[in-house]
Amino acid sequence: MEVSLRSRQHDLIRSLADCIESVWHQNLELSPYSVPEDLGYIEGSLEGERLIIENHCYQAPQFRKLHLELAQVSNGLDILHCVMFPNPEYALPIFGTDLVGRGNGSISAAIADLSPVNGDHALPEQYQQSLSLLSKIEFSQPRALPDWGDIFSDFCLFVHPVNGQEEKMFLTRVREFLTIHCQIATIEKPLTSTLDITNVLAGQKYYCMKQQQNDKTRRVLEKSFGAEWTDRYMNTMLFDYVVSHA
């Protein structure tokens, strides 16, 4: 494996990747997560340009999978993708964040959310209270959520940061989201009802199926690796879900 990809990526992507891992280490009891050997570090080609993907995965008592993906297409595209999948015994939302950086040095898309997985698509009261206390921030270019975006909460942040100040604002807000999430998770009591756990599983499956409708991600991967590999990657690494629970 080469020297970490993040050292060659956009400053905000590097800062956010470091921030995510720092908050995880500070708040959670991390242990290694087993990644298929051929999916940890991946190289391919996209329209003649070199494509590199790095996957960093952990687990914790409350989370079955903490996934941080970094990707780069030569010098034209930088990507960060992160999702925290709770263990089915914990009725927690799904934290996710994505950054897309362009070769001109701009971040074209920055999104972060704590997505509810319960039936009424509302965050637990403790999350609503904590998130409501955060300072109000405004970005000059908010972005519209995709058609499949009913999985996102009212607190979802989706923007095109136009300068360094807005990039710092986004980084700070993601750190706040993530810290709140980890701190609540560590005091959350595990579910004991089979019905409650089944409902959590159903909510996580719905989240994954909606995310898999992201045509932009699928198109990039299919151009580089083909449809069969893309299906496996999206179902194994990006948005895998537990089908049943013993």
Buried (B, 14 or more C-beta within 10 A) or exposed (E): EEEEBBEBBBBBBBBBBEBBBEBBEEBBEBEEBEBEEEBBBBEBEBEEBEBBBBBBBBBBBBBBBBBBBBBBBBEEBBBBBBBBBBBBBBBBBBBBBBBBBEEEEBBEBBBBBBBBBBEEBEBBEEBBEBBEEEEEEEBEEEBEBBEBBEBBBEBBBBBBBEEEEBBEBBBBBBBBBBBBBBBBBEEBEEBEEEEBBBBBBBBBBBBBEBBBEBEEBBEBBBBBBEEEBBBBBBEEBBBBBBEEEE
